Amino acid sequence: FGNEAYAAEELIAELSAAFLCARYSITGELRHSSYIASWLRVLKNDNKAIFKAAALAQKSADYLAGFAGEVPSEVPEELEVA
């Protein structure tokens, strides 16, 4: 599934979806099995990738939740991505 940058973007998108599903108590179908190998490559090549992806995913989820009038959650400063 593409290169490492694409895999990282998909990981962020999947985490964002998971955060939003948890926030709104939405149950969905898991369809990410085809991406797991590419995510593993990203995570093996950067030991901080999961933290970066989670921080960006939280920002994404907060942005989308903002359309529902919700206040963004706090992301610890050490997880902020420049």
C-alpha positions as CSV (number, residue, x, y, z in Angstrom):
1,F,0.0,0.0,0.0
2,G,2.3,2.7,-1.2
3,N,5.3,4.1,0.4
4,E,6.1,4.8,4.1
5,A,4.6,8.3,4.0
6,Y,1.3,6.9,2.7
7,A,1.3,4.2,5.4
8,A,1.9,6.9,8.1
9,E,-1.0,8.9,6.7
10,E,-3.2,5.8,6.8
11,L,-2.2,5.1,10.4
12,I,-3.1,8.7,11.4
13,A,-6.5,8.3,9.6
14,E,-7.2,5.0,11.3
15,L,-6.4,6.3,14.7
16,S,-8.5,9.4,14.1
17,A,-11.4,7.2,13.2
18,A,-10.9,5.1,16.3
19,F,-10.8,8.2,18.5
20,L,-14.0,9.5,16.9
21,C,-15.8,6.1,17.2
22,A,-14.8,6.0,20.9
23,R,-15.9,9.6,21.5
24,Y,-19.3,9.0,19.9
25,S,-19.9,5.4,20.9
26,I,-19.9,4.2,17.3
27,T,-19.2,0.6,16.5
28,G,-17.9,-0.1,13.1
29,E,-16.3,-2.7,11.0
30,L,-12.6,-3.3,11.1
31,R,-11.2,-3.2,7.6
32,H,-7.6,-2.3,8.2
33,S,-6.0,-5.7,8.0
34,S,-4.5,-5.0,4.6
35,Y,-2.6,-2.0,6.1
36,I,-1.0,-3.7,9.1
37,A,2.2,-4.7,7.3
38,S,2.8,-1.2,6.1
39,W,2.1,0.3,9.5
40,L,4.6,-2.1,11.1
41,R,7.3,-0.9,8.7
42,V,6.6,2.7,9.8
43,L,6.6,1.8,13.5
44,K,9.8,-0.3,13.1
45,N,11.6,2.6,11.3
46,D,10.7,5.3,13.9
47,N,10.3,4.4,17.5
48,K,8.3,7.6,18.1
49,A,6.0,7.1,15.1
50,I,3.1,5.9,17.2
51,F,3.2,9.0,19.4
52,K,3.5,11.3,16.5
53,A,0.6,9.6,14.7
54,A,-1.5,9.6,17.9
55,A,-0.9,13.3,18.4
56,L,-1.8,14.1,14.8
57,A,-4.8,11.8,14.9
58,Q,-6.1,13.6,18.1
59,K,-5.8,16.9,16.3
60,S,-7.7,15.5,13.4
61,A,-10.4,14.1,15.5
62,D,-10.7,17.3,17.5
63,Y,-11.0,19.3,14.2
64,L,-13.8,17.1,13.0
65,A,-15.5,17.1,16.4
66,G,-15.4,20.9,16.3
67,F,-18.0,20.8,13.6
68,A,-20.3,19.3,16.2
69,G,-19.5,22.2,18.5
70,E,-17.2,20.3,20.8
71,V,-14.1,21.8,22.5
72,P,-10.8,20.2,21.5
73,S,-9.1,17.9,24.0
74,E,-5.7,18.8,25.4
75,V,-2.7,17.2,23.7
76,P,0.4,17.1,26.0
77,E,3.1,19.4,24.8
78,E,5.6,16.6,24.5
79,L,3.3,14.9,22.0
80,E,3.0,18.0,19.8
81,V,4.4,17.5,16.4
82,A,6.1,20.5,14.7
